[in-house]
Amino acid sequence: MSEPIKWVKKDPAKENVFWPTEEMKKQAWVADESIYAEAKADPVKFWAQHAEELHWFKRWDKDYEFAPLAYKWFIGGKINLSYNSLDRHIEVGNGDKVALIWEPEPTDEEPLKITYSQLHTLVSKFANVLKSLGVKKGDRVGIYLPMIPEAVVAMQACARIGAPHSVVFSAFSPDSLRDRLIDAGAKVLITADGYYRRGKQINLKKNADAGVEGTGVEKVVVVKRLDGSAPMTPGRDLWYHELMEGASEDCPAEELDAEDLSFLLYTSGTTGKPKGIMHTTGGYAVQSYLTAKWNFDLHEGDIFWCTADVGWITGHTYINYGPLMNGVTSVIFEGSPDFPDYGRFWSIIEKHKVTQLYTAPTAIRMFIKWGDEWPAKYDLSSLRLLGTVGEPINVDAWLWYFERIGGGRCPIIDTWWQTETGANMVNSLPGIGPFIPTVAGRPFPGVIADILDSGGTPVKPGDGGYITIFSPFPPALTRGIYGDMERFKNQYFSDYGPERYFTSDGARKDEMGNIRITGRVDDVMNVAGHRLATAEVESALAQNDKVSEVAVVSRPHELKGEVPVAFVLLKAGITPSEEIRKELMGTVTKVIGPTGRPDEIIFVEDVPKTRSGKIMRRVLKALVRNEPIGDITTLQNPDSVDHLKEVVGYKGE
Ligand code: WT7
């Protein structure tokens, strides 16, 4: 056997700093440092140049236009995401290439391979189904689907006819689904009867039924994933396979305006109410396409696996649109990494010869816990590049991923971005590097970002500040919060004005401009890579009528990064018990879903409050983290802190 090519080399001068090798530089789309300076000198020109790589029905008249809260890209251009994902490849004779590999959870079920031509047919048919249900350009369509190919079919079909989709994560509760459907004003929902999770059948239809109640949804399309025995409401519910049978395969992609809404995706803000992040068509297409291509070094024949769920922005951009616009094969996995055993991920990589793996630090920490023997059993030599996303990665997890999974060959691309940014924003490029544990890298070419102090002045290398994005904004940046532009303005453009987008993330940079993200500076937690507001968990718990007051703070967690901890004051006369704890956990599951469940519920008799009656969450946070509590002289009830120290077993002083 020949020596494997070493793709990554260690910097002899510095520990844990890695650089691409000559081979990697040769094959990467960009390997010359000068790309950064060039793009920075004229970011608008940079994006416009790369926009030319996509298919436009009509070229745009103007590249970029800025007005407060109304910046625009590719003005006057006509484009379609689905056309760029499907038709473009078929036209050049690539219709027989595999677009999707679906790995079902049950190991006795065969994986499914869908070519670009087949996907094109499915998407066109389903687009016609949507039309027959009265869906028109601009109508929002709810999607509540598990990790099955129909999720991509549904999203692509919406994109094809210009009906913005609003995907809701399938593990979200009926209440969460309902709120999102109402806010988006959806009249059609696409769901499934269920799916497999750790060997069990999960009944999704039941949640969908509960979730559509009280909404404006008139038609529910149900994909049959299980045995099809789910009860159907006559006049409202329709089987996907029955509708598809009679549908025409002819559905030309709608010529959409570059600034037309392509989708809404709800994400947590600092309040209890999630916000519907709006994304465009043209700008989103260009940045999704280019970041997927350059960051993951996508080439013909690649088998790209992003392990996120389609319900998150990572799944939207790097399972669906990004890889498909690049004409590579995208893997969709229905199940969970520990079923039927801890080797599942590695068996999938071996079986399908995955070339790039894109996953989250939480998953990596779990793999480390499960033991090196699991990945060691499988042939992972097809891997050429690794990606990480969603939360800061720790040094140990980075090095383990690099050595045990990447065999020291594969660069790790640590991508920082947000639901709001639509696509990657900060990361090292595979052909340029450097690859440094815990450091994401430099802003992607054409992204103008810096670390500012609270007054808006860039900080010196090494100092902490807030990572901020400058106009000309990257083309995929959100254009607003659906139905709430006031909140949009307050959240992102009040700190530094309309030309600087406030990200809510803390960060620092080194002399070279490499950025380390230190985490959220607002009350948004990052739980196992999932975004969650403390206020959401609080308002969920407050719905239980035994609760008098509640405060939720985050606490670091070895595996999940962060977890919510809830302080609960019960109503007079109610004694804390294990039963009530369970009931409260149930309330959170019902309102948010399992992702919102607190790691711990602490029953207390009092919580620290300011003189004006506001709960001092800063104090609670210090208590659960064993950090210095700081000044509490302005509290209305300083005694409460002593009581709480006892309750939580505070070891901070
Ligand atoms: C928040 C956005 C972007 C897709 C997944 C999450 C954190 C994201 C990184 C990273 C450190 C990261 C930030 C950000 N985050 N990527 N590579 N290193 N932190 O999207 O749910 O909108 O969450 O995730 O705190 O603000 P999201």
Residues whose N, C-alpha, C, O or C-beta is under 5 A from the ligand:
A	BS01	WT7	T314 T388 V389 G390 E391 P392 D414 T415 W416 W417 Q418 T419 E420 T503 D505 I517 G519 R520 G529 R531
